[in-house]
Amino acid sequence: MTTVIAITHETLYKYRAPVEFAQHVAHLRPLEDSRQQVEAFEMTVDPAPSHHGTGPDAFGNSRVFFAVTQPHKALAVRSASRVRVAARPTALAAHDTPPWEAVRERVRYAAGRPYEPAAQFTPPSPYVPRLQALRELVVGCFPPGMPVAAGAVALMHRVHDEFTYESASTDVDTPLADVLAQRRGVCQDFAHAAIGALRMLGLPARYVSGYLLTDRNIVGADASHAWVAAWCPGLTEGGDDWLELDPTNAVLPDTGHVRLAVGRDYGDVTPLRGVIRGGGGAHTLDVRVHTRRLEVGAKVAKEIS
């Protein structure tokens, strides 16, 4: 089964004074792999950039670089995507995955041992430091010999049950320690908490940014969303070893989740970020996201390769 989803993502910055020069990086083109294909993508910037370029980042995500050299008091960036998402394998072999201790040992450094790429998602990162509260969060989810995927699912449910989703209760700069203390936040916080807990055990975990279908009765639709991927070798036969988990909704992402980018934490996959000269020291930001299901076979008006 596949689902075709249309996504629009609009960002509008308004500045107090003219910006003389701006450079930005955008992560707005969805990922592509065996389960997810981008059938069309278009991105527009107003005012028009003086130059731009594209290229993958260190994690394989698609990036767009652009610079605006004319003075401007507003910047509008709009992306439109059409994505085909295939269902994940129906037989989730969570209890057939290796014990979590074996996975931890596999990514530990040892002289002469082959490097495991997943190991890069094990150390702390800027938004996900090592905290005692994270170790306490994961207690009981990974008893000795627990299959790594089964433990990750248990952790997903614990974060969902122990934290309260509250829109605008935090922002991107709220420390994870504060989120853990108040036990409330948004999807970014839920993801960072689960990632940090897994890493406290020495297990690789990465941050996934993306979108949810508007017509799904779950938290996070009509906005950018975030969830977690835990490394579970042997999860699918010849398939992807990353098990995705959405702790905000306590579900395993499927055809209603569109993946935009992956990284160590939010800082690696920010949809739009940059540096400016000017602007008067203050700005307002308005972000609007809309997703909708399309009929399979519907025609595409324009495709950007």
Secondary structure, DSSP 8 states (H G I E B T S, - for coil): -EEEEEEEEEEEEEEEEEEEEEEEEE--S---SSSEEEEEEEEEEES--SEEEEEE-TTS-EEEEEEE-S-EEEEEEEEEEEEEEE---S---GGGS-BHHHHHHHHS--TT----GGGGGSS-BTTB---HHHHHHHTTTS-TT-BHHHHHHHHHHHHHHHSEE-TTS--TTS-HHHHHHHTEE-HHHHHHHHHHHHHHTT--EEEEEEEE-TTSSSTTTTS-EEEEEEE-TTSSTTS--EEEEBTTTTB---TTEEEEEEESSGGGS-SEEEEEEESTT-EEEEEEEEEEEE-TT---S----
